[in-house]
């Protein structure tokens, strides 16, 4: 067994015939059942150099720290308009200097915290109506993936002063205007060499941008069978009462993690069927392993060489549960 980086649960599934290995996912830690700081909605998580995890909860609303080793949960920032306080924190990202940056949806602002999680600064940026991910690039600029009502592009890049530098990606042509905002964006992750990756929410397509600028991306992988291009018909369903309901949590790519230098791991979260699809791509984009895991995990990033950060929604209580997952391959 090859490890990619006290197990509670372990899932192991045989990958399809096109893959060469199986992917094994094991829960190492989780927050379910805690009373000292439960999360009502886990929007995003990021690990700090010390191993402490910053958790964004937009429903509380607050910023939390979680120590997976001890289980300790503490409030980092409370609701308010004061320095370091938050109104509707939605995304969090690692800064190149070891600190973290938070995108606050209600304040339409980015807040900066140091490596020791001390508040440093805040500046306004444009409102992204439906943010899905957020990264800080090596040059200090910020990229938010998500939809904007006034312009449903996929990516928006802001400078170190908060000014918008550029936007990228045409709206999905086969869905209505509201749905265009909802399906825009996807997963983001910095690469090991200054490049960065973007995975469309739908269809399943991963791009690599070689520079901070939103230009000249190369296609790393695409699979329309795994997640097809969005259509208006595919985003709605008929309810038991004959009404039409929008599938807000449609199948989508929720996470990208570079591993072993030239490999890339992605997760597609399938909320309505209650599972997730984990894929490892080789440098040329070919599938080295792909497995279905019977929990609709969301992937947020790496904790260390062997473990990743994720979450899921309990199917009975709808409680949001933060988890640490160990991921390995076999075969």
PyMOL commands that set and color helices and strands:
alter all, ss='L'
color gray80, all
select helices_A, chain A and resi 177-183+233-235
alter helices_A, ss='H'
color red, helices_A
select strands_A, chain A and resi 2-3+9-13+22-30+44-47+53-57+62-66+73-77+89-94+100-104+109-113+119-124+130-136+142-147+155-158+164-168+186-190+196-200+204-209+218-223+236-238+244-246+252-259+263-270+275-281+287-293+298-302+307-313+320-330
alter strands_A, ss='S'
color yellow, strands_A
deselect
rebuild
show_as cartoon
